[in-house]
Amino acid sequence: MIRVLIADDHPIVRDGLKKLLSLEEDFTVVGEASDGCEVLDRVQELDPDVLLLDLRMPNLDGLSALQALQQTNKRTRVIVLTASEDKNEFVQAMKLGCSGIVLKQTAPELIVKSIRKVHGGEIWLDSHTTAAVMRQFAAPGEVGSSGGSGKTRERSPLSQREREIVQLVAQGYKNKEMAEKMFISEQTVKNHLHNIFDKLGVSDRLELALYAIHKGLHLAAER
């Protein structure tokens, strides 16, 4: 079962999400929270697999709650569920460790799909959100394009091993976890990441994950 905590200050939204998720055999809603402070208490108490988190809540907003959760709970994966289309908030939420962003106007079946994907260790961004976040990260030069400064141009093709590492980064794996999975040293992983950053012209893991999603590299099959 995927244990879900719903955090939103509107009861009608929480009730709607509960009814939606109750239709799925592999989901169980373990609790609710109506403000940011309650989110922190409920996560600590219930230790859910996935937290659906609204950004606009009283007492403590969603971004502040995310920041606090980064320090106190590394296991629960967070999906930001928001009516906002503020691209800066999307970028900030990703930097604070959320695993997915879903707009409230998203089709119900995609909300369900996002929970399953994030629970499985992947990052979830729909095409609209991905494009918005990529534009924020790419400015002033387009990441992976031939325009802009030379620094942001994809210099040479990724090797098979580098593509595998990109896939794992996009799925949320840390350096140590990648090293164990691939039977290589953590330093070798770091060396590969350095080469990947240089080839793709990205500056950090989040940018790499977003680039991978944008280009479909996180879905590339091993050859």
N, C-alpha and C positions, 0 to 999 in steps of 0.2 A: 504493500500500500504506500502511496505517496501522501505524506502527511502535510497538509497545507494550513497556513495561518493567513487570515485575511485582515488587512489593516486599511481601513477607510473611515473617514468621519461621517459618511452618509449611510444610515441604516439601510436605506433602500438598495444601495450598491452592494453592501455586504450580503443582504438577503438574496439578491439576484445572483451573486457569485456562488453562494452556498447552494442554491437550487441548481445552478448550472453544473457545479462539480459533483453534486449528489447523483447525477445521472451517469457518472463514470464509475465503473466497478473498482478501478484501481486507485481512486482518490478518497481521502477522508479529510474533512475540515476539522482540525483539532482545536481551533479557537479563533477569536476575533479581537481586534483592537480598534479603538476609535480615536486615539491620538498618539503622537510620537512617543511620549513617555510610556504609555501602556504597551506599545510595540516592544520596547526593550524588556519590560517585565515579562511579557507573554513569551517572547523568544527564549528568554532564560528559563522560564518555567516549563515550556512545552517542547523545546528543541525541535521545531518543525523541519521537514526536509526543504520546503519551499515557502517563502514569504511573499505574498502579493502586497506590495507597498504603494500606497498613494503618496504623492509628493506634497500635496497641500493639506496639512493636518494641523490642528491646534496644539498648543503647548510646546511641541517639538516637531519641526517640519521633517518631511521624508529624507531630505539630504543630510540633515543633522543626525537623524536616526541611523542612516546608512553609515555615517562616519563612526558613530558609537559602536555599531555592530561589527565594524572592521576590527575593532580592538577586543571585543568580548566574545564573538561567535564566528568561528571560521567555517563551520560546517553548513549552516543554513544558507541555501542559495536564494538570492533575492531577485524578484521580477518587479520592476517599477511599473505600476499600472496607473496611467495618468491621462487626464483630459488636456493637459498642457501640450503645446507644440513648440515650447521654448527649447531651441536647439542647444543653448548653453547649459540648460538643466540636464539634457540627455548626456552631454559630454561629461558634466560633473558627476552624474550618477554612475557612469561607466568607470570613471577614475576612482570613485569611492567603492568599487567592487561589486556593483550589481551585475547579474548574469543575463539580464534581459530587460527590454523596454517594450511595453505593449500599450498602445493607445486605447482609451476606453471605448472608442467607437469601432474597435476591431471586431470582426465577426467572432461569435462565441466559440466556434470550432478552433479558431486560431489561438484563442486564450488557452483552451485545453491543450492544444499541441505545444504551445510555448512552455507550459508547465512540465510536460513530459520531456521535452528537449533539454530544458535547463536542469531538471532532476538527473538526466543522463550525463550531465557534465558539459553540455554545449552552451554557447552564447546565442541568445535569441534577439534578433532585430529584424523587423519587417523591412521591406524594400524602401518604404518612405523614410523610416527612421534611420536605416543604414546610410541612405544618401545624405540625409541631413547631418548626421554625425561625421561622415566622411568629409563633407564640405568644411565643417568646422576644423577638423584635424588637418585637412590638406592646405588650408589657407596659410600663406599667400600662394604657395606652389601646389599643384595637384599631385598627390601621392601616387607614385607608380606611373606617372605620365611622362611624356618626353618634353613637355613644356615646363615653364617655371625655371627654377635654378637647377643646375646639374645635380645637386644633392638629392633631389627628389625623383630622379629618373631611375627606373629599373635598369640596372647595368648589365646583368647577364642572367641566364636562366638558372633556376634553383636546381640543385642536384636532388636525386631521389630521397636521400637522407634529410636534406634540408626541407623538402616538401613534407616529409613525415613529421618533422619538428614543428613546422607551421600548423599542421593539422592539430597536433597535441596542444599547442599554445591556444589555438582558437577554441579548443574543448575545455580549457581551464586548467590544464596540467601545470604544475610547478617544475622547476629545474630538477629537483631531486626525484620527483615522480617520473619525469621523462627519462632520466638516467636509468632508473630501475627498470622501467618498461622496455627500454631499448638496449639494456645490458652494456651501457657505456658509462664513463665517469661523468660526474656533474660538471667538471671542468671542460670536458669535451662538448657537453651540451652548451655551455657558455660560449665556447669558441664558435660553434655552429651558429648560435644566435647572433654573435657579433658579425659573422659573414652575411647572414640573412638580412640584418638591419642595413648593412652597407649596400647589399645588392638591391634591396627594395626602397632604400631611402626613407625608412621609418625610424623613429627615435626611441620607441619603447614597446613593451609587450602588448599594451592595449591597442596602440596604433597598428601593430602587426596583426592582432586578432581581427580588427575591423577591416584591414586590408584583405585578409584572407577570406572573410565573409563576402566582402564586396566583389572579389574576383572568383569566388567559388573554390578557392584552394583548400578550404577546410573540408570539402566534400570529395576532393580528388582521390581517386582509387590508387592504391599502391600498384606499381608496375613490377 
